[in-house]
Amino acid sequence: MTVQVVLVHGIRTSRTMWRSQLMHLEDRGIPAVAVDLPGHGTRMAEDFTLEAASATIDDAVRDAASRGPVLLVGHSMGGLLSVAYAGSAATPPVSAFIGASCTAFPRGIGLATYRTLARTFDALPDRGLWLTERVLAATIPEETRPDFAAGGYALDAQDIALGSLGALDLAADLRRMRMPVWWINGQFDQLRMQERIFRRLTPHSELIVVPRSSHLVTAMRPRVFNALLDVAIATLRQGAPAPAAPRES
């Protein structure tokens, strides 16, 4: 059976953040598609809404599912949106799921603080891009460093997207997820704070923490992340359940 991979990017960036993963999957002969969410990348001029974002994921998943079982992979905001989609009552055709850097409920003081910081950076003369580039230069390997900015930064959609995430009922969505699930976090990821709750709500899932990595785990440790993609694909091919015990990687 031919596993199909659908990749959903995080906030501000675009499908270009998945270049390393797309190249790896292409080398292995595994079909994969990375989407641009509304308000991001090639769709920068569009308004971001939860409905349009979900429809984007749904279109990609259902198209891929016509050719084989689907491994849905989401990072950060894309991970949260993908949880809401994969765990919806409609039971979409998702055969396995990887949520990267997305184990935190977008609500309360955490979300408010994130929005305040984003607005503060956005108020700077260059909208915080100089600082963003300095952080990427200090933390991301040269081979993947350009990938986050290659599709442009969705600065205008950022606050709207963050504000909309509070409407998600992720606890209910997590409880409905029955497919193999992997939660992949960087050791220093700020969105690790509720990973144990996510793990408890999906008791069949596996929690993997990647050492020496932060929120941008897909780019900081691309070979590790790609190897974990391979594990998920192999599991899906074999029709085996995901390992149940959390572990540090």
C-alpha positions as a Markdown table, in Angstrom:
| # | Residue | x | y | z |
|---|---|---|---|---|
| 1 | Met | 0.0 | 0.0 | 0.0 |
| 2 | Thr | 1.2 | 3.5 | -0.9 |
| 3 | Val | 1.2 | 5.8 | 2.2 |
| 4 | Gln | 0.4 | 9.4 | 1.4 |
| 5 | Val | 1.7 | 12.3 | 3.5 |
| 6 | Val | 0.0 | 15.6 | 4.1 |
| 7 | Leu | 2.0 | 18.4 | 5.8 |
| 8 | Val | 0.4 | 21.4 | 7.5 |
| 9 | His | 2.7 | 24.4 | 8.4 |
| 10 | Gly | 2.7 | 26.6 | 11.5 |
| 11 | Ile | 1.8 | 30.2 | 12.0 |
| 12 | Arg | 3.5 | 33.0 | 10.0 |
| 13 | Thr | 5.4 | 30.6 | 7.7 |
| 14 | Ser | 4.2 | 28.5 | 4.7 |
| 15 | Arg | 4.5 | 25.1 | 3.1 |
| 16 | Thr | 8.2 | 25.9 | 2.3 |
| 17 | Met | 9.0 | 25.1 | 6.0 |
| 18 | Trp | 8.6 | 21.4 | 5.0 |
| 19 | Arg | 11.3 | 21.4 | 2.2 |
| 20 | Ser | 13.6 | 19.1 | 4.1 |
| 21 | Gln | 10.8 | 16.6 | 4.7 |
| 22 | Leu | 9.5 | 16.8 | 1.2 |
| 23 | Met | 13.0 | 16.1 | -0.2 |
| 24 | His | 13.4 | 13.2 | 2.2 |
| 25 | Leu | 10.0 | 11.7 | 1.2 |
| 26 | Glu | 10.6 | 12.2 | -2.5 |
| 27 | Asp | 14.0 | 10.4 | -2.2 |
| 28 | Arg | 12.1 | 7.5 | -0.6 |
| 29 | Gly | 9.4 | 7.5 | -3.3 |
| 30 | Ile | 6.7 | 8.5 | -0.8 |
| 31 | Pro | 4.0 | 10.8 | -2.2 |
| 32 | Ala | 3.6 | 14.0 | -0.1 |
| 33 | Val | 2.0 | 17.3 | -0.3 |
| 34 | Ala | 2.5 | 20.4 | 1.8 |
| 35 | Val | -0.4 | 22.9 | 1.9 |
| 36 | Asp | -0.6 | 26.7 | 2.3 |
| 37 | Leu | -3.2 | 27.7 | 4.8 |
| 38 | Pro | -5.3 | 30.8 | 4.0 |
| 39 | Gly | -3.5 | 34.0 | 4.7 |
| 40 | His | -0.1 | 32.3 | 4.3 |
| 41 | Gly | 2.4 | 31.6 | 1.6 |
| 42 | Thr | 0.8 | 31.7 | -1.9 |
| 43 | Arg | -2.5 | 32.6 | -0.2 |
| 44 | Met | -1.2 | 35.6 | 1.7 |
| 45 | Ala | -4.0 | 37.8 | 0.2 |
| 46 | Glu | -6.8 | 35.6 | 1.6 |
| 47 | Asp | -8.4 | 36.0 | 5.0 |
| 48 | Phe | -7.6 | 33.4 | 7.6 |
| 49 | Thr | -10.6 | 31.6 | 9.1 |
| 50 | Leu | -10.9 | 28.3 | 10.9 |
| 51 | Glu | -13.4 | 27.1 | 8.3 |
| 52 | Ala | -11.1 | 27.9 | 5.4 |
| 53 | Ala | -8.1 | 26.3 | 7.1 |
| 54 | Ser | -10.1 | 23.1 | 7.9 |
| 55 | Ala | -11.3 | 23.0 | 4.3 |
| 56 | Thr | -7.7 | 23.3 | 3.0 |
| 57 | Ile | -6.7 | 20.3 | 5.2 |
| 58 | Asp | -9.8 | 18.4 | 4.2 |
| 59 | Asp | -9.2 | 18.9 | 0.5 |
| 60 | Ala | -5.6 | 17.7 | 0.7 |
| 61 | Val | -6.4 | 14.7 | 2.9 |
| 62 | Arg | -9.4 | 13.5 | 0.8 |
| 63 | Asp | -7.4 | 13.8 | -2.4 |
| 64 | Ala | -4.5 | 11.9 | -0.9 |
| 65 | Ala | -6.8 | 9.3 | 0.6 |
| 66 | Ser | -8.1 | 8.4 | -2.9 |
| 67 | Arg | -4.6 | 6.9 | -3.5 |
| 68 | Gly | -3.7 | 5.3 | -0.1 |
| 69 | Pro | -3.7 | 5.7 | 3.7 |
| 70 | Val | -2.9 | 9.2 | 4.9 |
| 71 | Leu | -0.3 | 10.2 | 7.4 |
| 72 | Leu | -1.3 | 13.8 | 8.5 |
| 73 | Val | 1.6 | 15.9 | 9.9 |
| 74 | Gly | 1.1 | 19.3 | 11.5 |
| 75 | His | 3.5 | 21.7 | 13.2 |
| 76 | Ser | 2.5 | 24.3 | 15.8 |
| 77 | Met | -0.7 | 26.0 | 14.7 |
| 78 | Gly | -0.9 | 23.6 | 11.8 |
| 79 | Gly | -0.7 | 20.8 | 14.4 |
| 80 | Leu | -3.6 | 22.2 | 16.5 |
| 81 | Leu | -5.7 | 22.7 | 13.4 |
| 82 | Ser | -4.9 | 19.1 | 12.3 |
| 83 | Val | -5.9 | 17.8 | 15.7 |
| 84 | Ala | -9.2 | 19.5 | 15.3 |
| 85 | Tyr | -9.6 | 18.1 | 11.9 |
| 86 | Ala | -8.4 | 14.5 | 12.6 |
| 87 | Gly | -10.4 | 14.3 | 15.8 |
| 88 | Ser | -13.6 | 15.8 | 14.4 |
| 89 | Ala | -16.9 | 14.0 | 14.8 |
| 90 | Ala | -17.0 | 13.6 | 11.0 |
| 91 | Thr | -14.2 | 11.0 | 11.2 |
| 92 | Pro | -12.1 | 12.1 | 8.2 |
| 93 | Pro | -9.9 | 9.6 | 6.4 |
| 94 | Val | -6.7 | 10.1 | 8.4 |
| 95 | Ser | -4.9 | 6.8 | 9.1 |
| 96 | Ala | -2.1 | 8.2 | 11.3 |
| 97 | Phe | -1.1 | 11.5 | 12.8 |
| 98 | Ile | 2.0 | 13.4 | 13.8 |
| 99 | Gly | 1.6 | 16.5 | 15.9 |
| 100 | Ala | 4.8 | 18.5 | 16.2 |
| 101 | Ser | 5.3 | 21.3 | 18.7 |
| 102 | Cys | 1.6 | 21.6 | 19.4 |
| 103 | Thr | 0.9 | 20.1 | 22.8 |
| 104 | Ala | -0.7 | 23.1 | 24.4 |
| 105 | Phe | -4.3 | 24.3 | 24.5 |
| 106 | Pro | -4.6 | 27.7 | 22.8 |
| 107 | Arg | -6.5 | 29.6 | 25.5 |
| 108 | Gly | -6.2 | 31.6 | 28.7 |
| 109 | Ile | -3.1 | 33.5 | 29.8 |
| 110 | Gly | -0.8 | 31.5 | 27.5 |
| 111 | Leu | -2.6 | 32.5 | 24.4 |
| 112 | Ala | -3.0 | 36.1 | 25.6 |
| 113 | Thr | 0.7 | 36.3 | 26.3 |
| 114 | Tyr | 1.6 | 34.9 | 22.9 |
| 115 | Arg | -0.7 | 37.5 | 21.2 |
| 116 | Thr | 0.8 | 40.3 | 23.2 |
| 117 | Leu | 4.3 | 39.4 | 22.3 |
| 118 | Ala | 3.3 | 39.0 | 18.6 |
| 119 | Arg | 1.7 | 42.5 | 18.6 |
| 120 | Thr | 4.8 | 43.9 | 20.3 |
| 121 | Phe | 7.1 | 42.6 | 17.6 |
| 122 | Asp | 4.7 | 43.6 | 14.9 |
| 123 | Ala | 4.8 | 47.2 | 16.2 |
| 124 | Leu | 8.6 | 47.4 | 15.6 |
| 125 | Pro | 9.7 | 49.4 | 12.5 |
| 126 | Asp | 10.5 | 46.2 | 10.6 |
| 127 | Arg | 7.7 | 44.2 | 12.3 |
| 128 | Gly | 10.4 | 42.2 | 14.2 |
| 129 | Leu | 11.9 | 40.6 | 11.1 |
| 130 | Trp | 15.5 | 41.6 | 12.0 |
| 131 | Leu | 15.1 | 39.8 | 15.4 |
| 132 | Thr | 13.5 | 36.8 | 13.7 |
| 133 | Glu | 16.4 | 36.5 | 11.3 |
| 134 | Arg | 18.9 | 36.7 | 14.1 |
| 135 | Val | 17.2 | 34.0 | 16.1 |
| 136 | Leu | 17.0 | 31.7 | 13.0 |
| 137 | Ala | 20.7 | 32.3 | 12.3 |
| 138 | Ala | 21.6 | 31.4 | 15.8 |
| 139 | Thr | 19.5 | 28.2 | 16.1 |
| 140 | Ile | 18.7 | 26.7 | 12.7 |
| 141 | Pro | 21.3 | 24.8 | 10.5 |
| 142 | Glu | 22.3 | 26.6 | 7.3 |
| 143 | Glu | 20.7 | 23.9 | 5.2 |
| 144 | Thr | 17.2 | 24.5 | 6.5 |
| 145 | Arg | 17.5 | 28.2 | 7.6 |
| 146 | Pro | 15.9 | 29.7 | 4.5 |
| 147 | Asp | 12.9 | 27.5 | 4.5 |
| 148 | Phe | 10.7 | 29.4 | 7.0 |
| 149 | Ala | 11.0 | 32.7 | 5.1 |
| 150 | Ala | 11.0 | 31.3 | 1.5 |
| 151 | Gly | 7.2 | 31.6 | 1.2 |
| 152 | Gly | 7.1 | 35.0 | 3.0 |
| 153 | Tyr | 5.9 | 35.8 | 6.6 |
| 154 | Ala | 2.2 | 36.0 | 7.1 |
| 155 | Leu | 2.4 | 38.9 | 9.5 |
| 156 | Asp | -1.0 | 40.3 | 8.7 |
| 157 | Ala | -2.8 | 37.0 | 9.4 |
| 158 | Gln | -0.9 | 36.2 | 12.7 |
| 159 | Asp | -3.1 | 37.9 | 15.3 |
| 160 | Ile | -6.4 | 36.9 | 13.5 |
| 161 | Ala | -5.2 | 33.3 | 13.4 |
| 162 | Leu | -4.1 | 33.2 | 17.0 |
| 163 | Gly | -7.4 | 34.7 | 18.2 |
| 164 | Ser | -9.4 | 32.1 | 16.2 |
| 165 | Leu | -7.6 | 29.1 | 17.8 |
| 166 | Gly | -9.4 | 29.8 | 21.1 |
| 167 | Ala | -12.6 | 28.5 | 19.6 |
| 168 | Leu | -11.2 | 25.0 | 19.1 |
| 169 | Asp | -12.5 | 22.2 | 21.4 |
| 170 | Leu | -9.2 | 20.2 | 21.3 |
| 171 | Ala | -9.9 | 18.1 | 24.4 |
| 172 | Ala | -13.0 | 16.6 | 22.7 |
| 173 | Asp | -11.1 | 16.2 | 19.4 |
| 174 | Leu | -8.2 | 14.4 | 21.2 |
| 175 | Arg | -10.5 | 11.9 | 22.8 |
| 176 | Arg | -12.0 | 11.0 | 19.4 |
| 177 | Met | -8.6 | 10.3 | 17.8 |
| 178 | Arg | -8.3 | 6.5 | 17.3 |
| 179 | Met | -5.5 | 6.3 | 14.7 |
| 180 | Pro | -1.8 | 5.9 | 15.6 |
| 181 | Val | -0.6 | 9.2 | 17.0 |
| 182 | Trp | 2.9 | 10.6 | 17.7 |
| 183 | Trp | 3.6 | 13.8 | 19.6 |
| 184 | Ile | 7.0 | 15.2 | 18.7 |
| 185 | Asn | 8.4 | 18.1 | 20.7 |
| 186 | Gly | 11.8 | 19.9 | 21.0 |
| 187 | Gln | 13.4 | 19.7 | 24.4 |
| 188 | Phe | 13.1 | 23.5 | 24.8 |
| 189 | Asp | 9.8 | 23.9 | 23.1 |
| 190 | Gln | 7.5 | 26.4 | 24.8 |
| 191 | Leu | 4.5 | 24.4 | 23.7 |
| 192 | Arg | 5.5 | 21.3 | 25.7 |
| 193 | Met | 3.7 | 22.6 | 28.8 |
| 194 | Gln | 0.6 | 20.3 | 28.4 |
| 195 | Glu | 2.2 | 17.4 | 26.6 |
| 196 | Arg | 1.2 | 15.0 | 29.4 |
| 197 | Ile | -2.4 | 16.0 | 29.1 |
| 198 | Phe | -2.3 | 15.4 | 25.3 |
| 199 | Arg | -0.7 | 12.1 | 26.0 |
| 200 | Arg | -3.3 | 11.1 | 28.6 |
| 201 | Leu | -6.2 | 12.1 | 26.2 |
| 202 | Thr | -4.7 | 9.9 | 23.5 |
| 203 | Pro | -3.5 | 6.9 | 25.6 |
| 204 | His | -2.5 | 4.9 | 22.5 |
| 205 | Ser | -0.1 | 7.7 | 21.4 |
| 206 | Glu | 3.7 | 8.1 | 21.8 |
| 207 | Leu | 5.4 | 11.2 | 23.1 |
| 208 | Ile | 8.9 | 11.8 | 21.7 |
| 209 | Val | 11.1 | 14.6 | 23.0 |
| 210 | Val | 14.0 | 15.6 | 20.7 |
| 211 | Pro | 17.1 | 16.8 | 22.6 |
| 212 | Arg | 18.8 | 20.1 | 21.9 |
| 213 | Ser | 15.9 | 21.4 | 19.9 |
| 214 | Ser | 13.3 | 24.1 | 20.5 |
| 215 | His | 9.9 | 24.9 | 18.8 |
| 216 | Leu | 11.3 | 24.6 | 15.3 |
| 217 | Val | 12.2 | 21.0 | 15.7 |
| 218 | Thr | 11.5 | 20.1 | 12.0 |
| 219 | Ala | 14.3 | 22.5 | 10.9 |
| 220 | Met | 16.6 | 22.3 | 13.9 |
| 221 | Arg | 16.9 | 18.5 | 13.8 |
| 222 | Pro | 15.7 | 17.6 | 10.3 |
| 223 | Arg | 17.3 | 14.2 | 10.1 |
| 224 | Val | 15.8 | 13.2 | 13.5 |
| 225 | Phe | 12.4 | 14.4 | 12.4 |
| 226 | Asn | 12.7 | 12.7 | 9.0 |
| 227 | Ala | 13.6 | 9.4 | 10.8 |
| 228 | Leu | 10.5 | 9.8 | 12.9 |
| 229 | Leu | 8.4 | 10.3 | 9.8 |
| 230 | Asp | 9.9 | 7.0 | 8.5 |
| 231 | Val | 8.8 | 5.3 | 11.8 |
| 232 | Ala | 5.2 | 6.5 | 11.3 |
| 233 | Ile | 5.2 | 5.4 | 7.7 |
| 234 | Ala | 6.5 | 2.0 | 8.5 |
| 235 | Thr | 3.9 | 1.6 | 11.3 |
| 236 | Leu | 1.1 | 2.6 | 8.9 |
| 237 | Arg | 2.4 | 0.2 | 6.3 |
| 238 | Gln | 2.4 | -2.7 | 8.7 |
| 239 | Gly | -1.0 | -1.8 | 10.1 |
| 240 | Ala | 0.5 | -2.0 | 13.7 |
| 241 | Pro | -0.7 | 0.2 | 16.6 |
| 242 | Ala | 1.6 | 3.0 | 17.7 |
| 243 | Pro | 3.8 | 2.2 | 20.7 |
| 244 | Ala | 2.1 | 3.2 | 23.9 |
| 245 | Ala | 5.0 | 4.1 | 26.2 |
| 246 | Pro | 6.3 | 7.7 | 26.3 |
| 247 | Arg | 10.0 | 8.1 | 25.9 |
| 248 | Glu | 12.8 | 10.6 | 25.5 |
| 249 | Ser | 14.6 | 10.4 | 22.2 |
